[in-house]
Amino acid sequence: MTNGSTFTGVPNTDKGIGMSQENIEVVKRGYEAFSVGDVETVMSQFDDNLEWVHPGESTISGIYRGKGEFGEYLRRLVEKAVAVRALSFLADGDTVVAFTELTAGNEMGEDVDVYTLRDGKIVRAQIYTDTAMMERVFGRK
């Protein structure tokens, strides 16, 4: 940048940087808890009225609303021994983007997951994944 600023991926205000970092920590805790099977901690990162959007035509594709539907989604992931490793995070205010490595069944791919947070809880997640891989692992609707 010509003005000598450094791009950090977060707004150049103390409040923006602090809020973005706090939101990254919420998302990061969710991934860490999922990796060790701590469902209670995973669920505690989410708002009761969350919306989780998984693209494609696999049997797990769809929009999951609320913790009940989301819990069912997680149960179905665990059936296929899905493992997710967060590689890096970017944040801007209430939006956190996670770049991840995903293993499902005998397949491996990379995802980008976009989270929206409000009051320290995840209220929405949009998953960008290899939909063909998901259909191979989970089957097609």
Residue pairs with C-beta under 8 A, 6 or more apart in sequence:
1 7
5 12
8 17
9 20
9 90
9 91
9 92
10 16
10 17
10 20
10 21
10 91
10 92
10 93
11 17
11 20
11 92
11 93
16 92
16 93
19 93
19 94
20 91
20 92
20 93
20 96
21 91
22 120
23 91
23 93
23 94
23 95
23 96
23 115
23 117
23 120
24 89
24 91
24 96
26 45
26 96
26 117
26 120
26 121
26 122
27 45
27 86
27 89
27 96
27 98
27 115
27 117
27 122
28 86
28 89
29 41
29 45
30 41
30 42
30 45
30 46
30 122
31 84
31 85
31 86
31 98
31 100
33 39
33 40
33 41
33 42
33 45
34 42
34 74
34 84
35 83
35 84
35 85
37 78
39 71
39 74
42 74
43 67
43 70
43 71
45 121
45 122
46 67
46 70
46 121
46 122
46 123
47 118
47 119
47 121
47 122
47 123
48 66
48 67
49 65
49 66
49 123
50 64
50 65
50 66
50 67
50 70
50 121
50 122
50 123
50 124
50 125
51 63
51 64
51 65
51 123
51 124
51 125
52 63
52 64
52 65
52 69
52 70
52 73
52 124
52 125
52 127
53 62
53 63
53 64
53 124
53 125
53 126
53 127
54 60
54 61
54 62
54 63
54 64
54 73
54 127
54 129
54 134
55 61
55 127
55 128
55 129
55 131
56 129
56 131
56 132
56 134
56 135
57 131
57 135
57 140
57 141
58 131
58 134
58 135
58 137
58 138
58 139
58 140
58 141
59 76
59 138
59 139
59 140
59 141
60 73
60 76
60 77
60 134
60 138
61 131
61 134
61 141
64 70
64 72
64 73
76 138
77 104
80 104
80 105
80 137
80 138
81 103
81 104
81 105
82 102
82 103
82 104
83 102
83 103
83 104
84 100
84 101
84 102
84 103
84 111
85 100
85 101
85 102
86 98
86 99
86 100
87 99
87 100
87 101
87 110
88 98
88 99
89 96
89 97
89 98
89 99
90 96
90 97
91 97
94 116
94 117
94 118
95 114
95 115
95 116
95 117
96 114
96 115
96 117
97 112
97 113
97 114
97 115
98 112
98 113
98 114
98 115
99 110
99 111
99 112
100 110
100 111
100 112
100 113
101 108
101 109
101 110
101 111
102 108
102 109
102 110
102 111
102 129
104 133
104 134
104 137
104 138
105 136
105 137
107 133
107 136
107 137
109 129
109 130
109 133
110 130
111 127
111 128
111 129
111 130
112 128
113 125
113 126
113 127
113 128
114 125
114 126
114 128
115 122
115 124
115 125
116 122
116 123
116 124
116 125
117 123
